[in-house]
């Protein structure tokens, strides 16, 4: 269940958007419809909201002014507007999407999918940060819409496959729909090294090495690029 707020000063437009959201994503809960910047500032002081749909221009100001006054924007923002001249500024505020009115249900569905993906990423990263100081820190990974918890010490290597990443663990392997750079950043400080454009390995799981290649603890042989060989010294 996602909590959703609509910031829109046109009553008919807010009602139409609410109805469209309920059709596209019936499990969304519309927790507030707010017509002004002033009321929005009060709402965000203690709001528990996941996704916010914002018209850019309201009667008492614009939503960029509103966002600039919020210390921590921990929700996904989707702008809805009749004008396309604010798009660049919208994305500077890390907006998930920018939809032009009249709203196309297909465009709304795409924007909602982007918002859900962003929120899913936030949950996974928050989990990682909350447990990184434990004796056995873990990663939370989404695999086929299922959340898996993986001990970092069980990871032998990662392999890039375009926008996907293959995880090879001591007891299994699977592919996740994020690029390897994302996980390389998360795993900094855990003794992982990028030995090739397509390969990130745990130094703890290197069984043997020779010029141009590594043999891992599970028997996999991994190429080492010439410019990265110094990392193994």
PyMOL CGO cylinders between C-alpha atoms (Angstrom):
from pymol import cmd
from pymol.cgo import CYLINDER

trace = [
    CYLINDER, 0.00, 0.00, 0.00, 1.36, 3.41, -1.02, 0.3, 1, 1, 1, 1, 1, 1,
    CYLINDER, 1.36, 3.41, -1.02, 0.17, 6.67, 0.54, 0.3, 1, 1, 1, 1, 1, 1,
    CYLINDER, 0.17, 6.67, 0.54, -0.42, 9.31, -2.13, 0.3, 1, 1, 1, 1, 1, 1,
    CYLINDER, -0.42, 9.31, -2.13, -1.06, 13.05, -1.97, 0.3, 1, 1, 1, 1, 1, 1,
    CYLINDER, -1.06, 13.05, -1.97, -2.37, 15.31, -4.73, 0.3, 1, 1, 1, 1, 1, 1,
    CYLINDER, -2.37, 15.31, -4.73, -1.42, 18.99, -4.71, 0.3, 1, 1, 1, 1, 1, 1,
    CYLINDER, -1.42, 18.99, -4.71, -3.76, 20.72, -7.14, 0.3, 1, 1, 1, 1, 1, 1,
    CYLINDER, -3.76, 20.72, -7.14, -5.81, 23.93, -6.80, 0.3, 1, 1, 1, 1, 1, 1,
    CYLINDER, -5.81, 23.93, -6.80, -8.39, 23.04, -9.46, 0.3, 1, 1, 1, 1, 1, 1,
    CYLINDER, -8.39, 23.04, -9.46, -11.05, 20.92, -7.77, 0.3, 1, 1, 1, 1, 1, 1,
    CYLINDER, -11.05, 20.92, -7.77, -12.17, 19.21, -10.98, 0.3, 1, 1, 1, 1, 1, 1,
    CYLINDER, -12.17, 19.21, -10.98, -8.59, 18.40, -12.00, 0.3, 1, 1, 1, 1, 1, 1,
    CYLINDER, -8.59, 18.40, -12.00, -7.82, 16.95, -8.56, 0.3, 1, 1, 1, 1, 1, 1,
    CYLINDER, -7.82, 16.95, -8.56, -10.95, 14.79, -8.67, 0.3, 1, 1, 1, 1, 1, 1,
    CYLINDER, -10.95, 14.79, -8.67, -10.17, 13.58, -12.20, 0.3, 1, 1, 1, 1, 1, 1,
    CYLINDER, -10.17, 13.58, -12.20, -6.61, 12.68, -11.24, 0.3, 1, 1, 1, 1, 1, 1,
    CYLINDER, -6.61, 12.68, -11.24, -7.79, 10.85, -8.14, 0.3, 1, 1, 1, 1, 1, 1,
    CYLINDER, -7.79, 10.85, -8.14, -10.23, 8.80, -10.21, 0.3, 1, 1, 1, 1, 1, 1,
    CYLINDER, -10.23, 8.80, -10.21, -7.59, 8.00, -12.83, 0.3, 1, 1, 1, 1, 1, 1,
    CYLINDER, -7.59, 8.00, -12.83, -5.08, 6.91, -10.16, 0.3, 1, 1, 1, 1, 1, 1,
    CYLINDER, -5.08, 6.91, -10.16, -7.72, 4.64, -8.59, 0.3, 1, 1, 1, 1, 1, 1,
    CYLINDER, -7.72, 4.64, -8.59, -8.21, 2.93, -11.98, 0.3, 1, 1, 1, 1, 1, 1,
    CYLINDER, -8.21, 2.93, -11.98, -4.53, 2.62, -12.89, 0.3, 1, 1, 1, 1, 1, 1,
    CYLINDER, -4.53, 2.62, -12.89, -3.35, 1.63, -9.39, 0.3, 1, 1, 1, 1, 1, 1,
    CYLINDER, -3.35, 1.63, -9.39, -6.36, 0.69, -7.19, 0.3, 1, 1, 1, 1, 1, 1,
    CYLINDER, -6.36, 0.69, -7.19, -4.17, -0.19, -4.19, 0.3, 1, 1, 1, 1, 1, 1,
    CYLINDER, -4.17, -0.19, -4.19, -2.95, 3.39, -3.85, 0.3, 1, 1, 1, 1, 1, 1,
    CYLINDER, -2.95, 3.39, -3.85, -4.45, 5.28, -0.91, 0.3, 1, 1, 1, 1, 1, 1,
    CYLINDER, -4.45, 5.28, -0.91, -5.12, 8.97, -1.55, 0.3, 1, 1, 1, 1, 1, 1,
    CYLINDER, -5.12, 8.97, -1.55, -4.41, 10.42, 1.88, 0.3, 1, 1, 1, 1, 1, 1,
    CYLINDER, -4.41, 10.42, 1.88, -4.69, 14.11, 0.99, 0.3, 1, 1, 1, 1, 1, 1,
    CYLINDER, -4.69, 14.11, 0.99, -5.82, 16.53, -1.72, 0.3, 1, 1, 1, 1, 1, 1,
    CYLINDER, -5.82, 16.53, -1.72, -4.30, 19.94, -1.06, 0.3, 1, 1, 1, 1, 1, 1,
    CYLINDER, -4.30, 19.94, -1.06, -5.09, 23.14, -2.97, 0.3, 1, 1, 1, 1, 1, 1,
    CYLINDER, -5.09, 23.14, -2.97, -2.33, 25.51, -1.84, 0.3, 1, 1, 1, 1, 1, 1,
    CYLINDER, -2.33, 25.51, -1.84, 1.35, 25.96, -0.99, 0.3, 1, 1, 1, 1, 1, 1,
    CYLINDER, 1.35, 25.96, -0.99, 0.42, 27.19, 2.49, 0.3, 1, 1, 1, 1, 1, 1,
    CYLINDER, 0.42, 27.19, 2.49, -1.60, 24.08, 3.35, 0.3, 1, 1, 1, 1, 1, 1,
    CYLINDER, -1.60, 24.08, 3.35, 1.04, 21.85, 1.75, 0.3, 1, 1, 1, 1, 1, 1,
    CYLINDER, 1.04, 21.85, 1.75, 3.76, 23.18, 4.06, 0.3, 1, 1, 1, 1, 1, 1,
    CYLINDER, 3.76, 23.18, 4.06, 1.61, 22.29, 7.05, 0.3, 1, 1, 1, 1, 1, 1,
    CYLINDER, 1.61, 22.29, 7.05, 0.87, 18.85, 5.62, 0.3, 1, 1, 1, 1, 1, 1,
    CYLINDER, 0.87, 18.85, 5.62, 4.54, 17.98, 5.03, 0.3, 1, 1, 1, 1, 1, 1,
    CYLINDER, 4.54, 17.98, 5.03, 5.58, 18.79, 8.60, 0.3, 1, 1, 1, 1, 1, 1,
    CYLINDER, 5.58, 18.79, 8.60, 4.44, 15.36, 9.76, 0.3, 1, 1, 1, 1, 1, 1,
    CYLINDER, 4.44, 15.36, 9.76, 3.12, 13.63, 6.64, 0.3, 1, 1, 1, 1, 1, 1,
    CYLINDER, 3.12, 13.63, 6.64, 3.68, 9.94, 5.96, 0.3, 1, 1, 1, 1, 1, 1,
    CYLINDER, 3.68, 9.94, 5.96, 3.45, 9.93, 2.19, 0.3, 1, 1, 1, 1, 1, 1,
    CYLINDER, 3.45, 9.93, 2.19, 5.19, 7.91, -0.53, 0.3, 1, 1, 1, 1, 1, 1,
    CYLINDER, 5.19, 7.91, -0.53, 4.19, 9.61, -3.78, 0.3, 1, 1, 1, 1, 1, 1,
    CYLINDER, 4.19, 9.61, -3.78, 3.09, 13.20, -4.39, 0.3, 1, 1, 1, 1, 1, 1,
    CYLINDER, 3.09, 13.20, -4.39, 1.42, 14.46, -7.58, 0.3, 1, 1, 1, 1, 1, 1,
    CYLINDER, 1.42, 14.46, -7.58, 2.00, 18.20, -7.89, 0.3, 1, 1, 1, 1, 1, 1,
    CYLINDER, 2.00, 18.20, -7.89, 0.62, 20.80, -10.24, 0.3, 1, 1, 1, 1, 1, 1,
    CYLINDER, 0.62, 20.80, -10.24, 3.45, 23.26, -10.82, 0.3, 1, 1, 1, 1, 1, 1,
    CYLINDER, 3.45, 23.26, -10.82, 1.54, 26.49, -10.48, 0.3, 1, 1, 1, 1, 1, 1,
    CYLINDER, 1.54, 26.49, -10.48, -0.96, 27.02, -7.67, 0.3, 1, 1, 1, 1, 1, 1,
    CYLINDER, -0.96, 27.02, -7.67, -2.92, 30.14, -6.77, 0.3, 1, 1, 1, 1, 1, 1,
    CYLINDER, -2.92, 30.14, -6.77, -0.50, 31.12, -3.97, 0.3, 1, 1, 1, 1, 1, 1,
    CYLINDER, -0.50, 31.12, -3.97, 2.81, 30.15, -5.59, 0.3, 1, 1, 1, 1, 1, 1,
    CYLINDER, 2.81, 30.15, -5.59, 4.57, 27.31, -7.37, 0.3, 1, 1, 1, 1, 1, 1,
    CYLINDER, 4.57, 27.31, -7.37, 5.59, 23.90, -6.12, 0.3, 1, 1, 1, 1, 1, 1,
    CYLINDER, 5.59, 23.90, -6.12, 9.30, 24.54, -6.65, 0.3, 1, 1, 1, 1, 1, 1,
    CYLINDER, 9.30, 24.54, -6.65, 9.07, 27.09, -3.83, 0.3, 1, 1, 1, 1, 1, 1,
    CYLINDER, 9.07, 27.09, -3.83, 7.32, 24.45, -1.74, 0.3, 1, 1, 1, 1, 1, 1,
    CYLINDER, 7.32, 24.45, -1.74, 9.96, 21.77, -2.39, 0.3, 1, 1, 1, 1, 1, 1,
    CYLINDER, 9.96, 21.77, -2.39, 12.80, 24.17, -1.63, 0.3, 1, 1, 1, 1, 1, 1,
    CYLINDER, 12.80, 24.17, -1.63, 11.35, 24.62, 1.88, 0.3, 1, 1, 1, 1, 1, 1,
    CYLINDER, 11.35, 24.62, 1.88, 11.16, 20.90, 2.66, 0.3, 1, 1, 1, 1, 1, 1,
    CYLINDER, 11.16, 20.90, 2.66, 14.32, 19.77, 4.42, 0.3, 1, 1, 1, 1, 1, 1,
    CYLINDER, 14.32, 19.77, 4.42, 14.12, 16.09, 3.47, 0.3, 1, 1, 1, 1, 1, 1,
    CYLINDER, 14.12, 16.09, 3.47, 12.22, 15.03, 0.36, 0.3, 1, 1, 1, 1, 1, 1,
    CYLINDER, 12.22, 15.03, 0.36, 11.82, 11.32, 1.07, 0.3, 1, 1, 1, 1, 1, 1,
    CYLINDER, 11.82, 11.32, 1.07, 8.90, 10.79, -1.29, 0.3, 1, 1, 1, 1, 1, 1,
    CYLINDER, 8.90, 10.79, -1.29, 8.61, 10.42, -5.06, 0.3, 1, 1, 1, 1, 1, 1,
    CYLINDER, 8.61, 10.42, -5.06, 7.41, 13.52, -6.93, 0.3, 1, 1, 1, 1, 1, 1,
    CYLINDER, 7.41, 13.52, -6.93, 5.39, 13.45, -10.15, 0.3, 1, 1, 1, 1, 1, 1,
    CYLINDER, 5.39, 13.45, -10.15, 4.62, 16.86, -11.64, 0.3, 1, 1, 1, 1, 1, 1,
    CYLINDER, 4.62, 16.86, -11.64, 1.35, 17.41, -13.51, 0.3, 1, 1, 1, 1, 1, 1,
    CYLINDER, 1.35, 17.41, -13.51, 0.96, 20.61, -15.50, 0.3, 1, 1, 1, 1, 1, 1,
    CYLINDER, 0.96, 20.61, -15.50, -0.53, 22.14, -18.63, 0.3, 1, 1, 1, 1, 1, 1,
    CYLINDER, -0.53, 22.14, -18.63, 2.84, 23.71, -19.55, 0.3, 1, 1, 1, 1, 1, 1,
    CYLINDER, 2.84, 23.71, -19.55, 6.10, 22.13, -20.67, 0.3, 1, 1, 1, 1, 1, 1,
    CYLINDER, 6.10, 22.13, -20.67, 8.43, 25.01, -19.81, 0.3, 1, 1, 1, 1, 1, 1,
    CYLINDER, 8.43, 25.01, -19.81, 9.18, 23.80, -16.27, 0.3, 1, 1, 1, 1, 1, 1,
    CYLINDER, 9.18, 23.80, -16.27, 10.47, 20.32, -17.13, 0.3, 1, 1, 1, 1, 1, 1,
    CYLINDER, 10.47, 20.32, -17.13, 14.19, 21.02, -16.68, 0.3, 1, 1, 1, 1, 1, 1,
    CYLINDER, 14.19, 21.02, -16.68, 13.64, 22.68, -13.32, 0.3, 1, 1, 1, 1, 1, 1,
    CYLINDER, 13.64, 22.68, -13.32, 11.39, 19.80, -12.25, 0.3, 1, 1, 1, 1, 1, 1,
    CYLINDER, 11.39, 19.80, -12.25, 14.12, 17.25, -12.82, 0.3, 1, 1, 1, 1, 1, 1,
    CYLINDER, 14.12, 17.25, -12.82, 16.57, 19.38, -10.86, 0.3, 1, 1, 1, 1, 1, 1,
    CYLINDER, 16.57, 19.38, -10.86, 14.30, 18.60, -7.91, 0.3, 1, 1, 1, 1, 1, 1,
    CYLINDER, 14.30, 18.60, -7.91, 14.75, 14.91, -8.70, 0.3, 1, 1, 1, 1, 1, 1,
    CYLINDER, 14.75, 14.91, -8.70, 11.21, 14.51, -10.02, 0.3, 1, 1, 1, 1, 1, 1,
    CYLINDER, 11.21, 14.51, -10.02, 10.27, 11.00, -11.10, 0.3, 1, 1, 1, 1, 1, 1,
    CYLINDER, 10.27, 11.00, -11.10, 8.26, 12.26, -14.06, 0.3, 1, 1, 1, 1, 1, 1,
    CYLINDER, 8.26, 12.26, -14.06, 6.64, 15.32, -15.61, 0.3, 1, 1, 1, 1, 1, 1,
    CYLINDER, 6.64, 15.32, -15.61, 3.19, 14.73, -17.13, 0.3, 1, 1, 1, 1, 1, 1,
    CYLINDER, 3.19, 14.73, -17.13, 1.40, 17.25, -19.33, 0.3, 1, 1, 1, 1, 1, 1,
    CYLINDER, 1.40, 17.25, -19.33, -2.32, 17.86, -18.98, 0.3, 1, 1, 1, 1, 1, 1,
    CYLINDER, -2.32, 17.86, -18.98, -4.67, 16.51, -20.15, 0.3, 1, 1, 1, 1, 1, 1,
    CYLINDER, -4.67, 16.51, -20.15, -3.20, 13.42, -18.52, 0.3, 1, 1, 1, 1, 1, 1,
    CYLINDER, -3.20, 13.42, -18.52, -2.92, 10.29, -20.63, 0.3, 1, 1, 1, 1, 1, 1,
    CYLINDER, -2.92, 10.29, -20.63, -3.61, 7.14, -18.55, 0.3, 1, 1, 1, 1, 1, 1,
    CYLINDER, -3.61, 7.14, -18.55, -0.70, 5.37, -20.25, 0.3, 1, 1, 1, 1, 1, 1,
    CYLINDER, -0.70, 5.37, -20.25, 1.68, 8.18, -19.29, 0.3, 1, 1, 1, 1, 1, 1,
    CYLINDER, 1.68, 8.18, -19.29, 0.29, 8.11, -15.75, 0.3, 1, 1, 1, 1, 1, 1,
    CYLINDER, 0.29, 8.11, -15.75, 0.89, 4.36, -15.52, 0.3, 1, 1, 1, 1, 1, 1,
    CYLINDER, 0.89, 4.36, -15.52, 4.50, 4.80, -16.70, 0.3, 1, 1, 1, 1, 1, 1,
    CYLINDER, 4.50, 4.80, -16.70, 5.09, 7.55, -14.14, 0.3, 1, 1, 1, 1, 1, 1,
    CYLINDER, 5.09, 7.55, -14.14, 3.65, 5.40, -11.35, 0.3, 1, 1, 1, 1, 1, 1,
    CYLINDER, 3.65, 5.40, -11.35, 5.93, 2.51, -12.32, 0.3, 1, 1, 1, 1, 1, 1,
    CYLINDER, 5.93, 2.51, -12.32, 8.94, 4.85, -12.15, 0.3, 1, 1, 1, 1, 1, 1,
    CYLINDER, 8.94, 4.85, -12.15, 7.86, 6.10, -8.73, 0.3, 1, 1, 1, 1, 1, 1,
    CYLINDER, 7.86, 6.10, -8.73, 7.42, 2.57, -7.38, 0.3, 1, 1, 1, 1, 1, 1,
    CYLINDER, 7.42, 2.57, -7.38, 10.87, 1.61, -8.67, 0.3, 1, 1, 1, 1, 1, 1,
    CYLINDER, 10.87, 1.61, -8.67, 12.43, 4.65, -7.01, 0.3, 1, 1, 1, 1, 1, 1,
    CYLINDER, 12.43, 4.65, -7.01, 10.73, 3.84, -3.71, 0.3, 1, 1, 1, 1, 1, 1,
    CYLINDER, 10.73, 3.84, -3.71, 11.83, 0.22, -3.96, 0.3, 1, 1, 1, 1, 1, 1,
    CYLINDER, 11.83, 0.22, -3.96, 15.43, 1.36, -4.43, 0.3, 1, 1, 1, 1, 1, 1,
    CYLINDER, 15.43, 1.36, -4.43, 15.12, 3.62, -1.39, 0.3, 1, 1, 1, 1, 1, 1,
    CYLINDER, 15.12, 3.62, -1.39, 13.89, 0.73, 0.75, 0.3, 1, 1, 1, 1, 1, 1,
    CYLINDER, 13.89, 0.73, 0.75, 16.77, -1.50, -0.37, 0.3, 1, 1, 1, 1, 1, 1,
    CYLINDER, 16.77, -1.50, -0.37, 19.42, 1.15, 0.29, 0.3, 1, 1, 1, 1, 1, 1,
    CYLINDER, 19.42, 1.15, 0.29, 17.90, 2.08, 3.67, 0.3, 1, 1, 1, 1, 1, 1,
    CYLINDER, 17.90, 2.08, 3.67, 18.05, -1.61, 4.63, 0.3, 1, 1, 1, 1, 1, 1,
    CYLINDER, 18.05, -1.61, 4.63, 21.70, -1.83, 3.59, 0.3, 1, 1, 1, 1, 1, 1,
    CYLINDER, 21.70, -1.83, 3.59, 22.67, 1.27, 5.54, 0.3, 1, 1, 1, 1, 1, 1,
    CYLINDER, 22.67, 1.27, 5.54, 20.80, 0.11, 8.64, 0.3, 1, 1, 1, 1, 1, 1,
    CYLINDER, 20.80, 0.11, 8.64, 22.64, -3.20, 8.88, 0.3, 1, 1, 1, 1, 1, 1,
    CYLINDER, 22.64, -3.20, 8.88, 26.10, -2.43, 7.47, 0.3, 1, 1, 1, 1, 1, 1,
    CYLINDER, 26.10, -2.43, 7.47, 27.71, -2.43, 10.94, 0.3, 1, 1, 1, 1, 1, 1,
    CYLINDER, 27.71, -2.43, 10.94, 26.43, -5.88, 11.89, 0.3, 1, 1, 1, 1, 1, 1,
    CYLINDER, 26.43, -5.88, 11.89, 28.79, -8.87, 12.14, 0.3, 1, 1, 1, 1, 1, 1,
    CYLINDER, 28.79, -8.87, 12.14, 27.28, -10.23, 8.94, 0.3, 1, 1, 1, 1, 1, 1,
    CYLINDER, 27.28, -10.23, 8.94, 25.99, -7.29, 6.87, 0.3, 1, 1, 1, 1, 1, 1,
    CYLINDER, 25.99, -7.29, 6.87, 23.46, -8.11, 4.18, 0.3, 1, 1, 1, 1, 1, 1,
    CYLINDER, 23.46, -8.11, 4.18, 22.10, -6.77, 0.92, 0.3, 1, 1, 1, 1, 1, 1,
    CYLINDER, 22.10, -6.77, 0.92, 18.40, -6.73, 0.09, 0.3, 1, 1, 1, 1, 1, 1,
    CYLINDER, 18.40, -6.73, 0.09, 17.88, -7.59, -3.58, 0.3, 1, 1, 1, 1, 1, 1,
    CYLINDER, 17.88, -7.59, -3.58, 14.75, -7.66, -5.71, 0.3, 1, 1, 1, 1, 1, 1,
    CYLINDER, 14.75, -7.66, -5.71, 14.62, -10.84, -7.82, 0.3, 1, 1, 1, 1, 1, 1,
    CYLINDER, 14.62, -10.84, -7.82, 11.46, -11.42, -9.88, 0.3, 1, 1, 1, 1, 1, 1,
    CYLINDER, 11.46, -11.42, -9.88, 9.47, -9.13, -7.55, 0.3, 1, 1, 1, 1, 1, 1,
    CYLINDER, 9.47, -9.13, -7.55, 10.70, -11.07, -4.51, 0.3, 1, 1, 1, 1, 1, 1,
    CYLINDER, 10.70, -11.07, -4.51, 12.96, -9.50, -1.92, 0.3, 1, 1, 1, 1, 1, 1,
    CYLINDER, 12.96, -9.50, -1.92, 16.01, -11.65, -1.11, 0.3, 1, 1, 1, 1, 1, 1,
    CYLINDER, 16.01, -11.65, -1.11, 18.41, -11.01, 1.77, 0.3, 1, 1, 1, 1, 1, 1,
    CYLINDER, 18.41, -11.01, 1.77, 21.99, -11.96, 0.98, 0.3, 1, 1, 1, 1, 1, 1,
    CYLINDER, 21.99, -11.96, 0.98, 24.97, -12.09, 3.34, 0.3, 1, 1, 1, 1, 1, 1,
    CYLINDER, 24.97, -12.09, 3.34, 27.75, -10.08, 1.73, 0.3, 1, 1, 1, 1, 1, 1,
    CYLINDER, 27.75, -10.08, 1.73, 30.30, -12.68, 2.80, 0.3, 1, 1, 1, 1, 1, 1,
    CYLINDER, 30.30, -12.68, 2.80, 28.44, -15.25, 0.66, 0.3, 1, 1, 1, 1, 1, 1,
    CYLINDER, 28.44, -15.25, 0.66, 28.95, -13.28, -2.56, 0.3, 1, 1, 1, 1, 1, 1,
    CYLINDER, 28.95, -13.28, -2.56, 31.74, -14.70, -4.75, 0.3, 1, 1, 1, 1, 1, 1,
    CYLINDER, 31.74, -14.70, -4.75, 31.40, -12.35, -7.70, 0.3, 1, 1, 1, 1, 1, 1,
    CYLINDER, 31.40, -12.35, -7.70, 29.15, -10.11, -9.79, 0.3, 1, 1, 1, 1, 1, 1,
    CYLINDER, 29.15, -10.11, -9.79, 28.97, -10.12, -13.56, 0.3, 1, 1, 1, 1, 1, 1,
    CYLINDER, 28.97, -10.12, -13.56, 27.60, -7.31, -15.71, 0.3, 1, 1, 1, 1, 1, 1,
    CYLINDER, 27.60, -7.31, -15.71, 25.06, -8.06, -18.41, 0.3, 1, 1, 1, 1, 1, 1,
    CYLINDER, 25.06, -8.06, -18.41, 24.05, -4.74, -19.97, 0.3, 1, 1, 1, 1, 1, 1,
    CYLINDER, 24.05, -4.74, -19.97, 21.57, -3.14, -17.52, 0.3, 1, 1, 1, 1, 1, 1,
    CYLINDER, 21.57, -3.14, -17.52, 21.45, -6.33, -15.44, 0.3, 1, 1, 1, 1, 1, 1,
    CYLINDER, 21.45, -6.33, -15.44, 23.82, -7.91, -12.91, 0.3, 1, 1, 1, 1, 1, 1,
    CYLINDER, 23.82, -7.91, -12.91, 24.41, -11.59, -12.23, 0.3, 1, 1, 1, 1, 1, 1,
    CYLINDER, 24.41, -11.59, -12.23, 25.14, -12.43, -8.61, 0.3, 1, 1, 1, 1, 1, 1,
    CYLINDER, 25.14, -12.43, -8.61, 27.16, -15.60, -8.02, 0.3, 1, 1, 1, 1, 1, 1,
    CYLINDER, 27.16, -15.60, -8.02, 26.94, -16.78, -4.41, 0.3, 1, 1, 1, 1, 1, 1,
    CYLINDER, 26.94, -16.78, -4.41, 28.44, -19.79, -2.67, 0.3, 1, 1, 1, 1, 1, 1,
    CYLINDER, 28.44, -19.79, -2.67, 25.19, -21.75, -2.98, 0.3, 1, 1, 1, 1, 1, 1,
    CYLINDER, 25.19, -21.75, -2.98, 23.30, -20.16, -5.90, 0.3, 1, 1, 1, 1, 1, 1,
    CYLINDER, 23.30, -20.16, -5.90, 23.23, -17.51, -8.60, 0.3, 1, 1, 1, 1, 1, 1,
    CYLINDER, 23.23, -17.51, -8.60, 20.59, -15.14, -9.96, 0.3, 1, 1, 1, 1, 1, 1,
    CYLINDER, 20.59, -15.14, -9.96, 20.20, -11.97, -12.02, 0.3, 1, 1, 1, 1, 1, 1,
    CYLINDER, 20.20, -11.97, -12.02, 18.87, -8.62, -10.83, 0.3, 1, 1, 1, 1, 1, 1,
    CYLINDER, 18.87, -8.62, -10.83, 17.68, -5.69, -12.92, 0.3, 1, 1, 1, 1, 1, 1,
    CYLINDER, 17.68, -5.69, -12.92, 20.27, -3.08, -11.97, 0.3, 1, 1, 1, 1, 1, 1,
    CYLINDER, 20.27, -3.08, -11.97, 23.65, -2.33, -13.48, 0.3, 1, 1, 1, 1, 1, 1,
    CYLINDER, 23.65, -2.33, -13.48, 26.82, -3.46, -11.78, 0.3, 1, 1, 1, 1, 1, 1,
    CYLINDER, 26.82, -3.46, -11.78, 28.07, 0.06, -11.01, 0.3, 1, 1, 1, 1, 1, 1,
    CYLINDER, 28.07, 0.06, -11.01, 25.15, 0.45, -8.58, 0.3, 1, 1, 1, 1, 1, 1,
    CYLINDER, 25.15, 0.45, -8.58, 26.33, -2.58, -6.59, 0.3, 1, 1, 1, 1, 1, 1,
    CYLINDER, 26.33, -2.58, -6.59, 29.99, -1.69, -6.94, 0.3, 1, 1, 1, 1, 1, 1,
    CYLINDER, 29.99, -1.69, -6.94, 29.24, 1.55, -5.08, 0.3, 1, 1, 1, 1, 1, 1,
    CYLINDER, 29.24, 1.55, -5.08, 27.25, -0.26, -2.38, 0.3, 1, 1, 1, 1, 1, 1,
    CYLINDER, 27.25, -0.26, -2.38, 30.00, -2.83, -1.82, 0.3, 1, 1, 1, 1, 1, 1,
    CYLINDER, 30.00, -2.83, -1.82, 32.84, -0.35, -1.39, 0.3, 1, 1, 1, 1, 1, 1,
    CYLINDER, 32.84, -0.35, -1.39, 34.73, -1.19, 1.80, 0.3, 1, 1, 1, 1, 1, 1,
    CYLINDER, 34.73, -1.19, 1.80, 33.83, -4.89, 1.68, 0.3, 1, 1, 1, 1, 1, 1,
    CYLINDER, 33.83, -4.89, 1.68, 36.95, -6.10, -0.17, 0.3, 1, 1, 1, 1, 1, 1,
    CYLINDER, 36.95, -6.10, -0.17, 35.42, -6.26, -3.65, 0.3, 1, 1, 1, 1, 1, 1,
    CYLINDER, 35.42, -6.26, -3.65, 37.45, -5.21, -6.68, 0.3, 1, 1, 1, 1, 1, 1,
    CYLINDER, 37.45, -5.21, -6.68, 36.51, -4.50, -10.29, 0.3, 1, 1, 1, 1, 1, 1,
    CYLINDER, 36.51, -4.50, -10.29, 38.98, -6.63, -12.24, 0.3, 1, 1, 1, 1, 1, 1,
    CYLINDER, 38.98, -6.63, -12.24, 37.28, -6.19, -15.59, 0.3, 1, 1, 1, 1, 1, 1,
    CYLINDER, 37.28, -6.19, -15.59, 34.54, -4.02, -17.09, 0.3, 1, 1, 1, 1, 1, 1,
    CYLINDER, 34.54, -4.02, -17.09, 32.16, -6.96, -16.66, 0.3, 1, 1, 1, 1, 1, 1,
    CYLINDER, 32.16, -6.96, -16.66, 33.43, -8.48, -13.41, 0.3, 1, 1, 1, 1, 1, 1,
    CYLINDER, 33.43, -8.48, -13.41, 33.44, -7.47, -9.74, 0.3, 1, 1, 1, 1, 1, 1,
    CYLINDER, 33.44, -7.47, -9.74, 34.93, -10.10, -7.42, 0.3, 1, 1, 1, 1, 1, 1,
    CYLINDER, 34.93, -10.10, -7.42, 35.38, -10.67, -3.70, 0.3, 1, 1, 1, 1, 1, 1,
    CYLINDER, 35.38, -10.67, -3.70, 39.10, -10.76, -2.91, 0.3, 1, 1, 1, 1, 1, 1,
    CYLINDER, 39.10, -10.76, -2.91, 38.27, -13.19, -0.11, 0.3, 1, 1, 1, 1, 1, 1,
    CYLINDER, 38.27, -13.19, -0.11, 37.02, -15.71, -2.68, 0.3, 1, 1, 1, 1, 1, 1,
    CYLINDER, 37.02, -15.71, -2.68, 40.03, -15.69, -5.01, 0.3, 1, 1, 1, 1, 1, 1,
    CYLINDER, 40.03, -15.69, -5.01, 41.49, -19.21, -5.01, 0.3, 1, 1, 1, 1, 1, 1,
    CYLINDER, 41.49, -19.21, -5.01, 44.42, -18.62, -7.34, 0.3, 1, 1, 1, 1, 1, 1,
    CYLINDER, 44.42, -18.62, -7.34, 45.65, -16.18, -9.91, 0.3, 1, 1, 1, 1, 1, 1,
    CYLINDER, 45.65, -16.18, -9.91, 47.73, -16.10, -13.05, 0.3, 1, 1, 1, 1, 1, 1,
    CYLINDER, 47.73, -16.10, -13.05, 48.50, -13.44, -15.61, 0.3, 1, 1, 1, 1, 1, 1,
    CYLINDER, 48.50, -13.44, -15.61, 45.25, -12.26, -17.09, 0.3, 1, 1, 1, 1, 1, 1,
    CYLINDER, 45.25, -12.26, -17.09, 42.86, -14.41, -15.05, 0.3, 1, 1, 1, 1, 1, 1,
    CYLINDER, 42.86, -14.41, -15.05, 41.58, -15.36, -11.61, 0.3, 1, 1, 1, 1, 1, 1,
    CYLINDER, 41.58, -15.36, -11.61, 40.22, -18.68, -10.40, 0.3, 1, 1, 1, 1, 1, 1,
    CYLINDER, 40.22, -18.68, -10.40, 37.48, -18.19, -7.84, 0.3, 1, 1, 1, 1, 1, 1,
    CYLINDER, 37.48, -18.19, -7.84, 36.61, -20.44, -4.89, 0.3, 1, 1, 1, 1, 1, 1,
    CYLINDER, 36.61, -20.44, -4.89, 33.76, -22.06, -6.87, 0.3, 1, 1, 1, 1, 1, 1,
    CYLINDER, 33.76, -22.06, -6.87, 36.02, -22.83, -9.86, 0.3, 1, 1, 1, 1, 1, 1,
    CYLINDER, 36.02, -22.83, -9.86, 34.90, -19.91, -12.06, 0.3, 1, 1, 1, 1, 1, 1,
    CYLINDER, 34.90, -19.91, -12.06, 37.72, -18.38, -14.13, 0.3, 1, 1, 1, 1, 1, 1,
    CYLINDER, 37.72, -18.38, -14.13, 37.45, -14.60, -14.44, 0.3, 1, 1, 1, 1, 1, 1,
    CYLINDER, 37.45, -14.60, -14.44, 39.43, -12.45, -16.90, 0.3, 1, 1, 1, 1, 1, 1,
    CYLINDER, 39.43, -12.45, -16.90, 41.49, -9.55, -15.55, 0.3, 1, 1, 1, 1, 1, 1,
    CYLINDER, 41.49, -9.55, -15.55, 41.96, -6.55, -17.81, 0.3, 1, 1, 1, 1, 1, 1,
    CYLINDER, 41.96, -6.55, -17.81, 45.51, -5.29, -18.32, 0.3, 1, 1, 1, 1, 1, 1,
    CYLINDER, 45.51, -5.29, -18.32, 44.83, -1.89, -16.79, 0.3, 1, 1, 1, 1, 1, 1,
    CYLINDER, 44.83, -1.89, -16.79, 43.35, -3.42, -13.62, 0.3, 1, 1, 1, 1, 1, 1,
    CYLINDER, 43.35, -3.42, -13.62, 46.07, -5.96, -12.82, 0.3, 1, 1, 1, 1, 1, 1,
    CYLINDER, 46.07, -5.96, -12.82, 47.72, -3.56, -10.40, 0.3, 1, 1, 1, 1, 1, 1,
    CYLINDER, 47.72, -3.56, -10.40, 44.70, -3.96, -8.09, 0.3, 1, 1, 1, 1, 1, 1,
    CYLINDER, 44.70, -3.96, -8.09, 45.78, -7.52, -7.34, 0.3, 1, 1, 1, 1, 1, 1,
    CYLINDER, 45.78, -7.52, -7.34, 49.28, -6.70, -6.15, 0.3, 1, 1, 1, 1, 1, 1,
]
cmd.load_cgo(trace, "trace")
